[in-house]
Amino acid sequence: MKKQLLLVACIVALIAAIPDKKRTIWLCGDSTIAIKETKTYPETGWGMPFVYFLDSAVEVKNLAKNGRSTKTFISENLWQQVVDGAKEGDYVFIQFGHNDESPEKVERYASPEVFKANLVKFVTESRAKKAIPVLLTPVSRRKFDTAGTALETHRAYSSYVKEVAAQEQVLFIDLDTKSRELYQKFGKENSTWLFMQLKPGEHPNYPDGRIDNTHFTELGARLVAQIVLQEFKKLNTDLNQNIRGAKK
């Protein structure tokens, strides 16, 4: 009996000593990425469908939360989860701007200087853990002019992300531009399908309807997630082999 217990203990010790080879993609951002509660359906963050594009060797940890800016992501210790948990070879996707650029919301607002400093902090601390940061410009809101042209909605804060990405030589995805190209492809009217645009009585979660040009439906979230995947694939990282359907 003692020999059997000793054998079991040795096996458990050996298993514990085997390094975790599963890679992690950490998603850091706001409501446009976040996992949504059933009561807010059909609202969907693009991080939700994104998990299905990768094989079982990659885990996606979605830390994004509604209303978060770089400032509150730090103050609420959401970023600390990356610092504590990231390991060598992980990827850290960082997409902020929607809430940082709102001076009327004092608790969220990050001035340009603070915003850029926070992005540098995220990059530096990711690299300290030997993880690989990826900066994304904030996904665009839906806004068209009278001629039917999709307009920029984050010009200033997108430019700050680009600036930091160039300065720190970070992997970069211009999601702002690519998402606007998607909306333009759908057009002014049909692009409403991508967003939470509901008539009164159309869905039980929103009996009074909803007009929202920021948050996505399932369709919008899936198409934006596909853009993120396509742009990430262009970066030719070692995770390309873990994209479902990729040739091994």
Secondary structure, 3 states (H helix, E strand, C coil): CHHHHHHHHHHHHHHHHCCCCCEEEEEEECCCCCCCCHHHCCCCCCHHHHHHHECCCEEEEECCCCCCCHHHHHHCCHHHHHHHHCCCCCEEEEECCCCCCCCCCCCCCCCHHHHHHHHHHHHHHHHHCCCEEEEECCCCCCCECCCCCECCCCHHHHHHHHHHHHHHCCEEECHHHHHHHHHHHHCCCHHHHHEEEECCCCCCCCCCCEEEEEEECHHHHHHHHHHHHHHHHHCCCCCHHHECCCCC
